[in-house]
Amino acid sequence: MPIEVDADQRKREVVEAAHALILEGGLGAVTVRSLAARLDCSTTAITHYFADKSDIVLASYRHSVARATERRSRAANLGLEGQFEAILPLEQESRDDWLIYIAFWPMALHDPVLKTEQRMGNRKLTAFVEEGLVKGNHLPASTSDDERHAIAGRIVAAIYGVAIQAIFDPEDWPAERQREALRRSLACWLPAPA
């Protein structure tokens, strides 16, 4: 009698193994063979659930995005700035997620599906920022939709910029410096509270 396998559990295991391999050695470390070895299974057990490496990388990227979204949700009671901080690589899990994003980008430059995923992720983050600006009444009522969208884009760019600095130079960009850089960036675009 064949052993029953929980498909969702197996996919999670493959994604977690891919995540670990990317963190250890970049995208080049992720192959069907290396995943099978890590999970002590056949390559067929991997290809049964994922079409190819791009499919595995996409699933790993989405896993990191889902974790970041969950961190933002947990920080909802900390206000908009707290939710932005939840995106930054202030601790190991978020740092790992940024390493996955950065590893994903070169592949996304040349793969239309991955490029679309990255573009849509950026747009979702910008929409999240815009929504927060509106809900929190952070901008004057006279702010046009175009102006609000531009401000949200600048905030996203600042978050990305701080995160990239922190990933490549963590000693010079500890958590407090990241927070301070974010606060200073926000102060450029948002009116001071009355």
C-alpha positions, -999 to +999 in steps of 0.1 A: +000+000+000+015+034-010+024+059+017+000+089+018+018+122+015+003+155+026+009+176-006+008+209+012+032+197+038+056+184+012+055+217-007+062+235+025+092+212+032+106+219-003+101+257+000+118+257+035+147+236+021+150+260-009+149+289+015+178+274+035+198+266+004+194+302-009+205+316+024+235+293+025+247+296-011+224+318-032+202+307-061+229+286-076+227+263-046+191+255-054+187+225-078+162+197-078+191+174-069+203+195-040+167+198-026+162+161-029+195+155-011+186+179+017+151+163+021+164+128+017+140+120-011+140+114-048+142+141-074+108+129-086+093+138-052+104+174-059+093+176-096+060+161-087+051+194-069+072+220-088+077+223-125+112+237-124+137+258-105+118+290-113+087+275-098+106+266-066+123+301-064+089+317-069+074+297-040+104+306-018+100+343-026+063+341-019+070+324+014+092+353+024+066+379+013+040+361+033+062+362+064+068+399+059+031+405+055+025+386+087+051+408+106+033+439+093+000+426+105+014+418+140+027+454+141-006+470+131-011+484+167+023+501+164+010+526+138+023+532+103+059+537+113+059+505+133+045+486+103+072+500+081+098+490+107+084+454+105+096+453+069+132+463+077+158+436+084+159+444+121+160+408+132+170+374+118+138+364+101+133+397+083+170+397+074+166+362+059+136+374+039+156+403+025+184+379+015+157+359-004+144+390-021+178+401-032+187+366-045+154+366-064+159+399-082+186+388-108+164+359-119+134+381-120+151+405-144+151+378-172+121+356-163+087+372-173+067+354-146+092+363-119+095+399-131+057+402-130+057+388-094+083+414-083+065+443-100+032+433-084+049+429-050+062+464-053+028+477-063+012+459-034+037+474-009+031+509-024-007+504-021-002+493+015+017+524+023-009+546+005-037+529+024-018+536+057-013+572+048-051+576+041-063+556+071-040+575+095-047+609+080-010+614+076-013+639+047-033+671+043-068+666+028-057+687-002-031+660-012-040+647-046-041+610-055-010+614-076+009+632-049-001+605-023+010+578-047+044+596-053+049+600-015+041+563-010+066+554-037+093+575-020+086+558+013+089+523-003+122+534-020+135+546+014+125+513+030+143+494+002+174+517+005+177+513+042+172+475+040+198+471+012+224+491+033+216+470+064+219+437+045+253+445+029+268+463+059+250+451+090+277+463+114+273+499+102+235+496+099+222+481+132+185+482+141+186+516+156+203+532+127+177+516+103+149+530+125+165+565+126+170+565+088+133+555+083+121+582+107+142+609+089+129+598+055+093+599+067+099+634+082+108+646+047+075+636+032+050+636+060+039+668+079+049+669+115+021+659+139+003+689+153 
